[in-house]
Amino acid sequence: MGILNTTPDSFSDGGTFVDPSSAMKHAWQMIEEGAEIIDVGGESTRPGAPEVDEDEEANRVIPVIQALRARWDGLISIDTSKASVAHQALLSGADIVNDVSGLRADPQMVEVCKDHGCGIIVMHMIGNPRTMQVNPIYHNVVAEVREFFHERYHFLTERGIAAEALCFDPGIGFGKTPEHNWQLIEQLDQLSVHHRPLLLGVSRKSFIGHRLGNMAIAQRSWPTVALTSMGRELGVMLHRVHEVKANLESLRMTEAIIGDLAVKNISSA
């Protein structure tokens, strides 16, 4: 999943792809590098980011989604927590709703997703982007995120959402300290519920800088590749990244190693 932020204030590339033509150019680059999903967002969800009204958010993302759908038949995701924006995006050709609130922020979001029959990414987050990093506390972050996934799975399927439409995201960096993030990453293979896939979004995030002692965003790309490889080894099949080519090559090499080891294990059994 290639990240396409049409925002002026995202933590990593804010302002770079606000213009629809530059956004399309970047989307096409990611597609040529192997992206199978383009995730289009019009509101920054970095810690402390101000809220954007639904009209402004829609004005940022809808022209890009329409232009992308006119040229490409791959999967398009709309990164939003607003039902009206999701509805417009799905009408414009989006296939997936990626909601950082886990479909909790807008009471209409469940109905919109059910009516469209779209894919849904349910993310875990405490609070909202303006409050999520204010002293997040967990007794057991892995158990609590997994329990949240269970609750969301049952809540959504009981309201008519197909189980096959659901994917879960542990929300690395969303209402978690660096230590919480590492605990989740180390136990990614413990988070899947009801055989639904996980999505991992670690690209360029600040917890990488905390671990390396270097907070420069430009220095986080290759550590992201390492985390992508580790995530795949732990069973994660969907990865939301800024640099598609390097992360995809990492996934291919990891899968080659996993495949070779599996063959050797079968041969020696």
N, C-alpha and C positions, 0 to 999 in steps of 0.2 A: 504494500500500500504506500503510494507516494503522497507526501504531504504537500498540499497547495493552499497556502494561506493568502487570502485576498484582503489582508488586514494591514493597517498602518502601524500596529503596536504588538505583534506577536514577538515572543522572547528571542527568537532566532533569526527570522527573516522578515520582520515587520516592515511594511512599506515597499518591499521589493517587487511584489506581484499584485499591487492594487489595480493597476491598469489591466483591463481584460486582455489586451494583446500580449503583454508581458506574461500574464498568467497562462495564456494558451501556449506560448512559446515554451514555458517551463514545463507545463503538463506534457507537451509533446516530447520534450527531452526525456522525461521520466518514463514515458511509454516506450520510447525507443530503447531505453536502458533495461526494459523488462517489467515495468510496473503493470500489474494486472488490475489494480484498483487505484483510482485517483480520489483522494479525500479532500474535498473542497470546504474550507471554513471561512466564515466572514466575521467572526468575533473571537478575539484573543481570549484564551483561557489560562494565560500565565497568572501566577499568584499576584493578586491585587489589581488585575485588569478591570477597567470600568465596564459596566454593562452597555451593550449596544441595543438600540430599539429595533424592533422587528423589521421595519421598513428599510432602515439603513443596512441591516444585515442582508436582507433579501436583495437589495440593490447591488451589493458587492458580489453575491454568489450566483444569482440566477443567470445573468448574461454569460458567465463563464461555463456554467453547466450546460446551457443551451448550445453554446458554440462547441463545447467538447462532444456533446452527444451527436451533433450534426456531422462530426468527422470521425468518430470512434465508437465501436460497438462493445468496448470493454466495460467493466464495472465502475460506476461513479458513486461515491459516498458523499453525503452532506453531513458535515460536522456542525450540529446545532442542537440546542435544547428547547427550541421554540417550535411549537406545532405548526404555526402558520408558515414559517420558513421551510420546514420539512415538507409540508404539503405542496408548496410552490416548487420546491426542488424536485420532488418526485414527479409532479406533472411535467416538469421540464426535462425529465430523462434520468434522474438519479435512481439508483437501485437499492441503496442502503442508507439507513439513518444511523449516524454515529453520535450518540447522546452521552455527554460526559456526566450527566445527572442520573443516568440509569433509568430514564423515562419517569423521573419524579418531579422535575421542575415545572412542567406544564401538564395540567390534568388532561389536556386534549391529545397529548402525544400518542398515547396507547391506541386511541381510536384511529388517528391518522395512519399509524403504522399498520394496524389491522386492516383498514379499508384498502390500503395500497398493496398489501401483501409483500412488503419490502423486507429486505434483510435488516437486522437490528444489531448494533453493537452496544451492549450494556456495560457502562463503566462504573467502577466504584470510586466514590469521592465523598469526603466528609464536608458538609457545608456547601459553599460555592466558591468560585475563583477569588472572590474578594475576602473570604474568611478562612479558606481551607488550610492555610499554613499557620494559623494562629494556634500554636500549641496542640497539635494533633496527638491524641492519647489512645492507645490500644492496650488491652490486656494480652491479646495474642493476635497480631495483625493478620497472620495467615489464616487462622481459624475464623476470624471475623469477616474477612473478605470472602472466604469460601461460603460462610453462612449467608452473607448478602447475596451472593450468586444463587444460592438455593432459594432464598426468599423471592428474588426477582423472577427466577424461572417459574416457580409455582404461581406467583401473582399474574404474570403475563400470559402463561398458557391457559390459566383458568378464565382469562378474559378474551380468549379466542386467538391469541398469537400462536402461530405454528412453532413447535419446538425447533424444527429445522431452520427457522429464520434467525435463531438466536446465536450470538457470539458474545463472549465475556472478556472484559478488559480489567485487570487489577488496578488500573489507574496509578501507575508509577508516577510519583511526584505530585499527586493530587490528594492533599490532606495526609501526607506522610513525611516523616523525617527521613534523612538519608539512611538511617539504620533500618527503618521500616521498609524502605525500598529494597535494600539488600536482602532482608529476610524473605520478602516476596519473591525476588528473583531467584534466590537459592532454592526455593520450594515451588517453583512454577508447576512442577509435575504433580503437586498436591492440590491445585486450584480448580481443575476442570470439574464441572458438575453435569450429570446426566449425559455424558459423552459429547457435550458441546465444545466447540473449539475455543481456544484463547487467542486474544490479540495482544501483542506486546508493543507498547509505545515507550521507548526509552531514548529515542534519537535526540542527541545534543543536550540532554537534560542536566540540571545543575548538580544532581547527586553524583554524576560522573566527575565533575570538577572537584567536589568535596573529597572524593576518594583519592584523586590524583594530586590534590594540592595546587591545582591550576584552574582558575575559574574562567579562562578565556574560552568562549564558545567555539572558536575556530579549532581548538585543540580536542574537541569531543567527538569528532567524526570517526576516527579509527577505534577508539574505545567502544563506540556504538556498534561497530562491526563485530567486535569481540562478544558483546552482549547478545547480538543477534544470533551468532553461532551457538552460544551457550543455550539460548532460549530454544533453538531448534533441537538441540540435543535432549532438552527436557520436554520435548513434545509440542512446542508452540509452532503453529503452522502459518500464522498471520503476523506480519511485522510492519508497523507504521514508521516510515523512515523518511529522512530528507534526501540522503544520497542513495539512490536506488541501485546503481551498478555495483558498488562495492559490497553492499549488504546482500544483494542477490548472489554474487559470486561466493561470498562467505557461506550462504545457505547451500549452494550447490556443492561446495567442498565438504561441508559438514555432512550432507546427505550421502556423498560418495564414501566418506569414512564409515558412517553408520551402516551403509549397505555392505561394504567390504567386511566389517566386523560381523555382521549377521551371517554372511556367507561362510566365513571362517568358523563361526560357532556351530552352524548346521553341519559343516564338513567334519568337525571334530567330535560331534555328538555320537 
